[in-house]
Amino acid sequence: MSDATGHEAQIEPWLREILRCPACRSELVDAQGATGAELHCTSAECGLQYRIDEGVPVLLVDEARKPA
């Protein structure tokens, strides 16, 4: 994951372990989307995709993308 300056933007390991999908509470996994780093819900029923802005996950259901 890189920010606008090209530096790696990473989520703190302790935070990464506890993050869950706000819609269904399933685990989130790292992924790459069209606009950069994302977190994807592992639930087959939900599957929402959340962007990461400058190392900060945007876990807002209203701003999440639905799987294609």
mmCIF file of the N, C-alpha and C atoms, coordinates in Angstrom:
data_MODEL
# 
_entry.id   MODEL 
# 
loop_
_atom_site.group_PDB 
_atom_site.id 
_atom_site.type_symbol 
_atom_site.label_atom_id 
_atom_site.label_alt_id 
_atom_site.label_comp_id 
_atom_site.label_asym_id 
_atom_site.label_entity_id 
_atom_site.label_seq_id 
_atom_site.pdbx_PDB_ins_code 
_atom_site.Cartn_x 
_atom_site.Cartn_y 
_atom_site.Cartn_z 
_atom_site.occupancy 
_atom_site.B_iso_or_equiv 
_atom_site.pdbx_formal_charge 
_atom_site.auth_seq_id 
_atom_site.auth_comp_id 
_atom_site.auth_asym_id 
_atom_site.auth_atom_id 
_atom_site.pdbx_PDB_model_num 
ATOM 1   N N  . MET A 1 1  ? 0.837   -1.169  0.000  1.00 0.00 ? 1  MET A N  1 
ATOM 2   C CA . MET A 1 1  ? 0.000   0.000   0.000  1.00 0.00 ? 1  MET A CA 1 
ATOM 3   C C  . MET A 1 1  ? 0.881   1.231   0.000  1.00 0.00 ? 1  MET A C  1 
ATOM 4   N N  . SER A 1 2  ? 0.628   2.141   -0.874 1.00 0.00 ? 2  SER A N  1 
ATOM 5   C CA . SER A 1 2  ? 1.409   3.363   -0.938 1.00 0.00 ? 2  SER A CA 1 
ATOM 6   C C  . SER A 1 2  ? 0.501   4.567   -0.811 1.00 0.00 ? 2  SER A C  1 
ATOM 7   N N  . ASP A 1 3  ? 1.026   5.610   -0.163 1.00 0.00 ? 3  ASP A N  1 
ATOM 8   C CA . ASP A 1 3  ? 0.244   6.832   -0.083 1.00 0.00 ? 3  ASP A CA 1 
ATOM 9   C C  . ASP A 1 3  ? 0.620   7.755   -1.228 1.00 0.00 ? 3  ASP A C  1 
ATOM 10  N N  . ALA A 1 4  ? 0.110   8.973   -1.220 1.00 0.00 ? 4  ALA A N  1 
ATOM 11  C CA . ALA A 1 4  ? 0.335   9.910   -2.322 1.00 0.00 ? 4  ALA A CA 1 
ATOM 12  C C  . ALA A 1 4  ? 1.805   10.259  -2.503 1.00 0.00 ? 4  ALA A C  1 
ATOM 13  N N  . THR A 1 5  ? 2.608   10.103  -1.443 1.00 0.00 ? 5  THR A N  1 
ATOM 14  C CA . THR A 1 5  ? 4.036   10.424  -1.544 1.00 0.00 ? 5  THR A CA 1 
ATOM 15  C C  . THR A 1 5  ? 4.861   9.209   -1.936 1.00 0.00 ? 5  THR A C  1 
ATOM 16  N N  . GLY A 1 6  ? 4.213   8.065   -2.129 1.00 0.00 ? 6  GLY A N  1 
ATOM 17  C CA . GLY A 1 6  ? 4.929   6.856   -2.515 1.00 0.00 ? 6  GLY A CA 1 
ATOM 18  C C  . GLY A 1 6  ? 5.409   6.028   -1.336 1.00 0.00 ? 6  GLY A C  1 
ATOM 19  N N  . HIS A 1 7  ? 5.143   6.483   -0.106 1.00 0.00 ? 7  HIS A N  1 
ATOM 20  C CA . HIS A 1 7  ? 5.542   5.732   1.075  1.00 0.00 ? 7  HIS A CA 1 
ATOM 21  C C  . HIS A 1 7  ? 4.528   4.644   1.371  1.00 0.00 ? 7  HIS A C  1 
ATOM 22  N N  . GLU A 1 8  ? 5.007   3.572   1.949  1.00 0.00 ? 8  GLU A N  1 
ATOM 23  C CA . GLU A 1 8  ? 4.111   2.489   2.315  1.00 0.00 ? 8  GLU A CA 1 
ATOM 24  C C  . GLU A 1 8  ? 3.182   2.938   3.440  1.00 0.00 ? 8  GLU A C  1 
ATOM 25  N N  . ALA A 1 9  ? 1.907   2.755   3.267  1.00 0.00 ? 9  ALA A N  1 
ATOM 26  C CA . ALA A 1 9  ? 0.913   3.083   4.289  1.00 0.00 ? 9  ALA A CA 1 
ATOM 27  C C  . ALA A 1 9  ? 0.337   1.772   4.791  1.00 0.00 ? 9  ALA A C  1 
ATOM 28  N N  . GLN A 1 10 ? 0.660   1.406   6.036  1.00 0.00 ? 10 GLN A N  1 
ATOM 29  C CA . GLN A 1 10 ? 0.222   0.127   6.552  1.00 0.00 ? 10 GLN A CA 1 
ATOM 30  C C  . GLN A 1 10 ? -0.651  0.310   7.775  1.00 0.00 ? 10 GLN A C  1 
ATOM 31  N N  . ILE A 1 11 ? -1.567  -0.613  7.942  1.00 0.00 ? 11 ILE A N  1 
ATOM 32  C CA . ILE A 1 11 ? -2.422  -0.637  9.111  1.00 0.00 ? 11 ILE A CA 1 
ATOM 33  C C  . ILE A 1 11 ? -1.629  -1.287  10.239 1.00 0.00 ? 11 ILE A C  1 
ATOM 34  N N  . GLU A 1 12 ? -1.719  -0.720  11.427 1.00 0.00 ? 12 GLU A N  1 
ATOM 35  C CA . GLU A 1 12 ? -1.031  -1.282  12.588 1.00 0.00 ? 12 GLU A CA 1 
ATOM 36  C C  . GLU A 1 12 ? -1.452  -2.740  12.790 1.00 0.00 ? 12 GLU A C  1 
ATOM 37  N N  . PRO A 1 13 ? -0.495  -3.633  13.081 1.00 0.00 ? 13 PRO A N  1 
ATOM 38  C CA . PRO A 1 13 ? -0.829  -5.062  13.239 1.00 0.00 ? 13 PRO A CA 1 
ATOM 39  C C  . PRO A 1 13 ? -1.917  -5.332  14.283 1.00 0.00 ? 13 PRO A C  1 
ATOM 40  N N  . TRP A 1 14 ? -1.884  -4.632  15.418 1.00 0.00 ? 14 TRP A N  1 
ATOM 41  C CA . TRP A 1 14 ? -2.899  -4.869  16.461 1.00 0.00 ? 14 TRP A CA 1 
ATOM 42  C C  . TRP A 1 14 ? -4.284  -4.481  15.964 1.00 0.00 ? 14 TRP A C  1 
ATOM 43  N N  . LEU A 1 15 ? -4.359  -3.428  15.159 1.00 0.00 ? 15 LEU A N  1 
ATOM 44  C CA . LEU A 1 15 ? -5.637  -2.993  14.618 1.00 0.00 ? 15 LEU A CA 1 
ATOM 45  C C  . LEU A 1 15 ? -6.110  -3.961  13.541 1.00 0.00 ? 15 LEU A C  1 
ATOM 46  N N  . ARG A 1 16 ? -5.187  -4.414  12.729 1.00 0.00 ? 16 ARG A N  1 
ATOM 47  C CA . ARG A 1 16 ? -5.508  -5.344  11.633 1.00 0.00 ? 16 ARG A CA 1 
ATOM 48  C C  . ARG A 1 16 ? -6.169  -6.609  12.161 1.00 0.00 ? 16 ARG A C  1 
ATOM 49  N N  . GLU A 1 17 ? -5.720  -7.079  13.330 1.00 0.00 ? 17 GLU A N  1 
ATOM 50  C CA . GLU A 1 17 ? -6.243  -8.311  13.911 1.00 0.00 ? 17 GLU A CA 1 
ATOM 51  C C  . GLU A 1 17 ? -7.697  -8.188  14.367 1.00 0.00 ? 17 GLU A C  1 
ATOM 52  N N  . ILE A 1 18 ? -8.120  -6.983  14.729 1.00 0.00 ? 18 ILE A N  1 
ATOM 53  C CA . ILE A 1 18 ? -9.463  -6.839  15.280 1.00 0.00 ? 18 ILE A CA 1 
ATOM 54  C C  . ILE A 1 18 ? -10.479 -6.257  14.296 1.00 0.00 ? 18 ILE A C  1 
ATOM 55  N N  . LEU A 1 19 ? -10.031 -5.803  13.133 1.00 0.00 ? 19 LEU A N  1 
ATOM 56  C CA . LEU A 1 19 ? -10.956 -5.220  12.152 1.00 0.00 ? 19 LEU A CA 1 
ATOM 57  C C  . LEU A 1 19 ? -11.939 -6.267  11.642 1.00 0.00 ? 19 LEU A C  1 
ATOM 58  N N  . ARG A 1 20 ? -13.193 -5.887  11.550 1.00 0.00 ? 20 ARG A N  1 
ATOM 59  C CA . ARG A 1 20 ? -14.243 -6.750  11.022 1.00 0.00 ? 20 ARG A CA 1 
ATOM 60  C C  . ARG A 1 20 ? -15.149 -5.915  10.130 1.00 0.00 ? 20 ARG A C  1 
ATOM 61  N N  . CYS A 1 21 ? -15.852 -6.559  9.242  1.00 0.00 ? 21 CYS A N  1 
ATOM 62  C CA . CYS A 1 21 ? -16.806 -5.880  8.362  1.00 0.00 ? 21 CYS A CA 1 
ATOM 63  C C  . CYS A 1 21 ? -17.913 -5.281  9.228  1.00 0.00 ? 21 CYS A C  1 
ATOM 64  N N  . PRO A 1 22 ? -18.174 -3.984  9.100  1.00 0.00 ? 22 PRO A N  1 
ATOM 65  C CA . PRO A 1 22 ? -19.223 -3.371  9.914  1.00 0.00 ? 22 PRO A CA 1 
ATOM 66  C C  . PRO A 1 22 ? -20.631 -3.834  9.523  1.00 0.00 ? 22 PRO A C  1 
ATOM 67  N N  . ALA A 1 23 ? -20.794 -4.380  8.345  1.00 0.00 ? 23 ALA A N  1 
ATOM 68  C CA . ALA A 1 23 ? -22.121 -4.826  7.894  1.00 0.00 ? 23 ALA A CA 1 
ATOM 69  C C  . ALA A 1 23 ? -22.479 -6.202  8.441  1.00 0.00 ? 23 ALA A C  1 
ATOM 70  N N  . CYS A 1 24 ? -21.503 -7.129  8.472  1.00 0.00 ? 24 CYS A N  1 
ATOM 71  C CA . CYS A 1 24 ? -21.834 -8.507  8.854  1.00 0.00 ? 24 CYS A CA 1 
ATOM 72  C C  . CYS A 1 24 ? -20.904 -9.102  9.915  1.00 0.00 ? 24 CYS A C  1 
ATOM 73  N N  . ARG A 1 25 ? -19.870 -8.367  10.291 1.00 0.00 ? 25 ARG A N  1 
ATOM 74  C CA . ARG A 1 25 ? -18.893 -8.777  11.320 1.00 0.00 ? 25 ARG A CA 1 
ATOM 75  C C  . ARG A 1 25 ? -17.957 -9.909  10.882 1.00 0.00 ? 25 ARG A C  1 
ATOM 76  N N  . SER A 1 26 ? -17.853 -10.151 9.582  1.00 0.00 ? 26 SER A N  1 
ATOM 77  C CA . SER A 1 26 ? -16.916 -11.160 9.077  1.00 0.00 ? 26 SER A CA 1 
ATOM 78  C C  . SER A 1 26 ? -15.506 -10.581 9.005  1.00 0.00 ? 26 SER A C  1 
ATOM 79  N N  . GLU A 1 27 ? -14.529 -11.453 8.871  1.00 0.00 ? 27 GLU A N  1 
ATOM 80  C CA . GLU A 1 27 ? -13.135 -11.041 8.762  1.00 0.00 ? 27 GLU A CA 1 
ATOM 81  C C  . GLU A 1 27 ? -12.907 -10.268 7.460  1.00 0.00 ? 27 GLU A C  1 
ATOM 82  N N  . LEU A 1 28 ? -11.952 -9.348  7.504  1.00 0.00 ? 28 LEU A N  1 
ATOM 83  C CA . LEU A 1 28 ? -11.559 -8.584  6.317  1.00 0.00 ? 28 LEU A CA 1 
ATOM 84  C C  . LEU A 1 28 ? -10.172 -9.031  5.886  1.00 0.00 ? 28 LEU A C  1 
ATOM 85  N N  . VAL A 1 29 ? -9.949  -9.099  4.577  1.00 0.00 ? 29 VAL A N  1 
ATOM 86  C CA . VAL A 1 29 ? -8.644  -9.480  4.043  1.00 0.00 ? 29 VAL A CA 1 
ATOM 87  C C  . VAL A 1 29 ? -8.106  -8.366  3.142  1.00 0.00 ? 29 VAL A C  1 
ATOM 88  N N  . ASP A 1 30 ? -6.794  -8.269  3.072  1.00 0.00 ? 30 ASP A N  1 
ATOM 89  C CA . ASP A 1 30 ? -6.143  -7.275  2.224  1.00 0.00 ? 30 ASP A CA 1 
ATOM 90  C C  . ASP A 1 30 ? -6.349  -7.611  0.755  1.00 0.00 ? 30 ASP A C  1 
ATOM 91  N N  . ALA A 1 31 ? -6.542  -6.579  -0.051 1.00 0.00 ? 31 ALA A N  1 
ATOM 92  C CA . ALA A 1 31 ? -6.721  -6.755  -1.494 1.00 0.00 ? 31 ALA A CA 1 
ATOM 93  C C  . ALA A 1 31 ? -6.309  -5.474  -2.201 1.00 0.00 ? 31 ALA A C  1 
ATOM 94  N N  . GLN A 1 32 ? -6.206  -5.550  -3.514 1.00 0.00 ? 32 GLN A N  1 
ATOM 95  C CA . GLN A 1 32 ? -5.925  -4.380  -4.342 1.00 0.00 ? 32 GLN A CA 1 
ATOM 96  C C  . GLN A 1 32 ? -7.140  -4.110  -5.211 1.00 0.00 ? 32 GLN A C  1 
ATOM 97  N N  . GLY A 1 33 ? -7.614  -2.883  -5.177 1.00 0.00 ? 33 GLY A N  1 
ATOM 98  C CA . GLY A 1 33 ? -8.734  -2.473  -6.007 1.00 0.00 ? 33 GLY A CA 1 
ATOM 99  C C  . GLY A 1 33 ? -8.249  -1.572  -7.116 1.00 0.00 ? 33 GLY A C  1 
ATOM 100 N N  . ALA A 1 34 ? -9.162  -1.048  -7.884 1.00 0.00 ? 34 ALA A N  1 
ATOM 101 C CA . ALA A 1 34 ? -8.827  -0.167  -9.000 1.00 0.00 ? 34 ALA A CA 1 
ATOM 102 C C  . ALA A 1 34 ? -8.134  1.109   -8.536 1.00 0.00 ? 34 ALA A C  1 
ATOM 103 N N  . THR A 1 35 ? -8.454  1.561   -7.318 1.00 0.00 ? 35 THR A N  1 
ATOM 104 C CA . THR A 1 35 ? -7.872  2.807   -6.823 1.00 0.00 ? 35 THR A CA 1 
ATOM 105 C C  . THR A 1 35 ? -6.794  2.595   -5.772 1.00 0.00 ? 35 THR A C  1 
ATOM 106 N N  . GLY A 1 36 ? -6.419  1.355   -5.511 1.00 0.00 ? 36 GLY A N  1 
ATOM 107 C CA . GLY A 1 36 ? -5.361  1.083   -4.535 1.00 0.00 ? 36 GLY A CA 1 
ATOM 108 C C  . GLY A 1 36 ? -5.763  0.025   -3.530 1.00 0.00 ? 36 GLY A C  1 
ATOM 109 N N  . ALA A 1 37 ? -5.140  0.093   -2.360 1.00 0.00 ? 37 ALA A N  1 
ATOM 110 C CA . ALA A 1 37 ? -5.346  -0.909  -1.322 1.00 0.00 ? 37 ALA A CA 1 
ATOM 111 C C  . ALA A 1 37 ? -6.778  -0.877  -0.801 1.00 0.00 ? 37 ALA A C  1 
ATOM 112 N N  . GLU A 1 38 ? -7.288  -2.054  -0.509 1.00 0.00 ? 38 GLU A N  1 
ATOM 113 C CA . GLU A 1 38 ? -8.639  -2.199  0.012  1.00 0.00 ? 38 GLU A CA 1 
ATOM 114 C C  . GLU A 1 38 ? -8.678  -3.331  1.023  1.00 0.00 ? 38 GLU A C  1 
ATOM 115 N N  . LEU A 1 39 ? -9.757  -3.389  1.765  1.00 0.00 ? 39 LEU A N  1 
ATOM 116 C CA . LEU A 1 39 ? -10.070 -4.526  2.616  1.00 0.00 ? 39 LEU A CA 1 
ATOM 117 C C  . LEU A 1 39 ? -11.361 -5.123  2.087  1.00 0.00 ? 39 LEU A C  1 
ATOM 118 N N  . HIS A 1 40 ? -11.373 -6.444  1.903  1.00 0.00 ? 40 HIS A N  1 
ATOM 119 C CA . HIS A 1 40 ? -12.553 -7.123  1.378  1.00 0.00 ? 40 HIS A CA 1 
ATOM 120 C C  . HIS A 1 40 ? -13.137 -8.031  2.448  1.00 0.00 ? 40 HIS A C  1 
ATOM 121 N N  . CYS A 1 41 ? -14.455 -8.007  2.569  1.00 0.00 ? 41 CYS A N  1 
ATOM 122 C CA . CYS A 1 41 ? -15.166 -8.875  3.489  1.00 0.00 ? 41 CYS A CA 1 
ATOM 123 C C  . CYS A 1 41 ? -15.092 -10.318 2.961  1.00 0.00 ? 41 CYS A C  1 
ATOM 124 N N  . THR A 1 42 ? -14.885 -11.271 3.870  1.00 0.00 ? 42 THR A N  1 
ATOM 125 C CA . THR A 1 42 ? -14.748 -12.669 3.463  1.00 0.00 ? 42 THR A CA 1 
ATOM 126 C C  . THR A 1 42 ? -16.088 -13.403 3.377  1.00 0.00 ? 42 THR A C  1 
ATOM 127 N N  . SER A 1 43 ? -17.175 -12.749 3.767  1.00 0.00 ? 43 SER A N  1 
ATOM 128 C CA . SER A 1 43 ? -18.488 -13.384 3.722  1.00 0.00 ? 43 SER A CA 1 
ATOM 129 C C  . SER A 1 43 ? -18.997 -13.442 2.284  1.00 0.00 ? 43 SER A C  1 
ATOM 130 N N  . ALA A 1 44 ? -19.423 -14.617 1.854  1.00 0.00 ? 44 ALA A N  1 
ATOM 131 C CA . ALA A 1 44 ? -19.954 -14.775 0.497  1.00 0.00 ? 44 ALA A CA 1 
ATOM 132 C C  . ALA A 1 44 ? -21.260 -14.008 0.319  1.00 0.00 ? 44 ALA A C  1 
ATOM 133 N N  . GLU A 1 45 ? -22.030 -13.865 1.379  1.00 0.00 ? 45 GLU A N  1 
ATOM 134 C CA . GLU A 1 45 ? -23.300 -13.146 1.301  1.00 0.00 ? 45 GLU A CA 1 
ATOM 135 C C  . GLU A 1 45 ? -23.095 -11.628 1.266  1.00 0.00 ? 45 GLU A C  1 
ATOM 136 N N  . CYS A 1 46 ? -22.071 -11.138 1.909  1.00 0.00 ? 46 CYS A N  1 
ATOM 137 C CA . CYS A 1 46 ? -21.834 -9.697  2.018  1.00 0.00 ? 46 CYS A CA 1 
ATOM 138 C C  . CYS A 1 46 ? -20.810 -9.251  0.969  1.00 0.00 ? 46 CYS A C  1 
ATOM 139 N N  . GLY A 1 47 ? -19.544 -9.565  1.190  1.00 0.00 ? 47 GLY A N  1 
ATOM 140 C CA . GLY A 1 47 ? -18.483 -9.296  0.226  1.00 0.00 ? 47 GLY A CA 1 
ATOM 141 C C  . GLY A 1 47 ? -18.150 -7.834  -0.028 1.00 0.00 ? 47 GLY A C  1 
ATOM 142 N N  . LEU A 1 48 ? -18.564 -6.922  0.858  1.00 0.00 ? 48 LEU A N  1 
ATOM 143 C CA . LEU A 1 48 ? -18.278 -5.506  0.634  1.00 0.00 ? 48 LEU A CA 1 
ATOM 144 C C  . LEU A 1 48 ? -16.778 -5.235  0.579  1.00 0.00 ? 48 LEU A C  1 
ATOM 145 N N  . GLN A 1 49 ? -16.409 -4.193  -0.150 1.00 0.00 ? 49 GLN A N  1 
ATOM 146 C CA . GLN A 1 49 ? -15.008 -3.840  -0.351 1.00 0.00 ? 49 GLN A CA 1 
ATOM 147 C C  . GLN A 1 49 ? -14.798 -2.415  0.140  1.00 0.00 ? 49 GLN A C  1 
ATOM 148 N N  . TYR A 1 50 ? -13.862 -2.258  1.086  1.00 0.00 ? 50 TYR A N  1 
ATOM 149 C CA . TYR A 1 50 ? -13.625 -0.974  1.735  1.00 0.00 ? 50 TYR A CA 1 
ATOM 150 C C  . TYR A 1 50 ? -12.266 -0.420  1.321  1.00 0.00 ? 50 TYR A C  1 
ATOM 151 N N  . ARG A 1 51 ? -12.229 0.847   0.944  1.00 0.00 ? 51 ARG A N  1 
ATOM 152 C CA . ARG A 1 51 ? -10.965 1.469   0.548  1.00 0.00 ? 51 ARG A CA 1 
ATOM 153 C C  . ARG A 1 51 ? -10.125 1.801   1.780  1.00 0.00 ? 51 ARG A C  1 
ATOM 154 N N  . ILE A 1 52 ? -8.837  2.021   1.535  1.00 0.00 ? 52 ILE A N  1 
ATOM 155 C CA . ILE A 1 52 ? -7.914  2.456   2.576  1.00 0.00 ? 52 ILE A CA 1 
ATOM 156 C C  . ILE A 1 52 ? -7.336  3.783   2.114  1.00 0.00 ? 52 ILE A C  1 
ATOM 157 N N  . ASP A 1 53 ? -7.549  4.841   2.902  1.00 0.00 ? 53 ASP A N  1 
ATOM 158 C CA . ASP A 1 53 ? -7.036  6.170   2.585  1.00 0.00 ? 53 ASP A CA 1 
ATOM 159 C C  . ASP A 1 53 ? -5.860  6.492   3.493  1.00 0.00 ? 53 ASP A C  1 
ATOM 160 N N  . GLU A 1 54 ? -4.678  6.611   2.913  1.00 0.00 ? 54 GLU A N  1 
ATOM 161 C CA . GLU A 1 54 ? -3.466  6.963   3.652  1.00 0.00 ? 54 GLU A CA 1 
ATOM 162 C C  . GLU A 1 54 ? -3.269  6.087   4.888  1.00 0.00 ? 54 GLU A C  1 
ATOM 163 N N  . GLY A 1 55 ? -3.490  4.795   4.723  1.00 0.00 ? 55 GLY A N  1 
ATOM 164 C CA . GLY A 1 55 ? -3.289  3.840   5.806  1.00 0.00 ? 55 GLY A CA 1 
ATOM 165 C C  . GLY A 1 55 ? -4.462  3.700   6.759  1.00 0.00 ? 55 GLY A C  1 
ATOM 166 N N  . VAL A 1 56 ? -5.546  4.438   6.514  1.00 0.00 ? 56 VAL A N  1 
ATOM 167 C CA . VAL A 1 56 ? -6.714  4.393   7.391  1.00 0.00 ? 56 VAL A CA 1 
ATOM 168 C C  . VAL A 1 56 ? -7.865  3.716   6.645  1.00 0.00 ? 56 VAL A C  1 
ATOM 169 N N  . PRO A 1 57 ? -8.345  2.566   7.154  1.00 0.00 ? 57 PRO A N  1 
ATOM 170 C CA . PRO A 1 57 ? -9.470  1.906   6.498  1.00 0.00 ? 57 PRO A CA 1 
ATOM 171 C C  . PRO A 1 57 ? -10.746 2.725   6.658  1.00 0.00 ? 57 PRO A C  1 
ATOM 172 N N  . VAL A 1 58 ? -11.484 2.888   5.571  1.00 0.00 ? 58 VAL A N  1 
ATOM 173 C CA . VAL A 1 58 ? -12.751 3.623   5.588  1.00 0.00 ? 58 VAL A CA 1 
ATOM 174 C C  . VAL A 1 58 ? -13.864 2.574   5.680  1.00 0.00 ? 58 VAL A C  1 
ATOM 175 N N  . LEU A 1 59 ? -14.243 2.244   6.907  1.00 0.00 ? 59 LEU A N  1 
ATOM 176 C CA . LEU A 1 59 ? -15.204 1.170   7.138  1.00 0.00 ? 59 LEU A CA 1 
ATOM 177 C C  . LEU A 1 59 ? -16.622 1.720   7.270  1.00 0.00 ? 59 LEU A C  1 
ATOM 178 N N  . LEU A 1 60 ? -17.046 2.416   6.254  1.00 0.00 ? 60 LEU A N  1 
ATOM 179 C CA . LEU A 1 60 ? -18.395 2.958   6.189  1.00 0.00 ? 60 LEU A CA 1 
ATOM 180 C C  . LEU A 1 60 ? -19.183 2.172   5.153  1.00 0.00 ? 60 LEU A C  1 
ATOM 181 N N  . VAL A 1 61 ? -20.239 1.520   5.588  1.00 0.00 ? 61 VAL A N  1 
ATOM 182 C CA . VAL A 1 61 ? -21.028 0.685   4.692  1.00 0.00 ? 61 VAL A CA 1 
ATOM 183 C C  . VAL A 1 61 ? -21.545 1.497   3.506  1.00 0.00 ? 61 VAL A C  1 
ATOM 184 N N  . ASP A 1 62 ? -21.947 2.744   3.741  1.00 0.00 ? 62 ASP A N  1 
ATOM 185 C CA . ASP A 1 62 ? -22.466 3.588   2.673  1.00 0.00 ? 62 ASP A CA 1 
ATOM 186 C C  . ASP A 1 62 ? -21.419 3.913   1.613  1.00 0.00 ? 62 ASP A C  1 
ATOM 187 N N  . GLU A 1 63 ? -20.130 3.823   1.957  1.00 0.00 ? 63 GLU A N  1 
ATOM 188 C CA . GLU A 1 63 ? -19.068 4.138   1.000  1.00 0.00 ? 63 GLU A CA 1 
ATOM 189 C C  . GLU A 1 63 ? -18.368 2.893   0.454  1.00 0.00 ? 63 GLU A C  1 
ATOM 190 N N  . ALA A 1 64 ? -18.766 1.719   0.921  1.00 0.00 ? 64 ALA A N  1 
ATOM 191 C CA . ALA A 1 64 ? -18.172 0.472   0.460  1.00 0.00 ? 64 ALA A CA 1 
ATOM 192 C C  . ALA A 1 64 ? -18.658 0.137   -0.945 1.00 0.00 ? 64 ALA A C  1 
ATOM 193 N N  . ARG A 1 65 ? -17.811 -0.602  -1.672 1.00 0.00 ? 65 ARG A N  1 
ATOM 194 C CA . ARG A 1 65 ? -18.206 -1.088  -3.002 1.00 0.00 ? 65 ARG A CA 1 
ATOM 195 C C  . ARG A 1 65 ? -18.750 -2.491  -2.864 1.00 0.00 ? 65 ARG A C  1 
ATOM 196 N N  . LYS A 1 66 ? -19.737 -2.809  -3.681 1.00 0.00 ? 66 LYS A N  1 
ATOM 197 C CA . LYS A 1 66 ? -20.262 -4.171  -3.727 1.00 0.00 ? 66 LYS A CA 1 
ATOM 198 C C  . LYS A 1 66 ? -19.415 -4.970  -4.692 1.00 0.00 ? 66 LYS A C  1 
ATOM 199 N N  . PRO A 1 67 ? -19.281 -6.280  -4.453 1.00 0.00 ? 67 PRO A N  1 
ATOM 200 C CA . PRO A 1 67 ? -18.480 -7.091  -5.391 1.00 0.00 ? 67 PRO A CA 1 
ATOM 201 C C  . PRO A 1 67 ? -19.089 -7.101  -6.783 1.00 0.00 ? 67 PRO A C  1 
ATOM 202 N N  . ALA A 1 68 ? -18.217 -7.234  -7.755 1.00 0.00 ? 68 ALA A N  1 
ATOM 203 C CA . ALA A 1 68 ? -18.666 -7.239  -9.173 1.00 0.00 ? 68 ALA A CA 1 
ATOM 204 C C  . ALA A 1 68 ? -19.433 -8.485  -9.518 1.00 0.00 ? 68 ALA A C  1 
# 
